[in-house]
């Protein structure tokens, strides 16, 4: 393989890695946004269960404990 071919091969690999990196960043941003929406929904359920006489206090407490335990 000539030096030119080797350089071309490396440039192709770099482009592939840049594309993969961009896609992973987009997936991570989407995952963070989804987690935020789920936490907001859980907080809303926690509030509803803890402020109304629904008999679901254990659900509200379970959400609080799960949220505290998240890494």
Helices and strands as residue ranges (DSSP letters): H 3-51, H 57-69
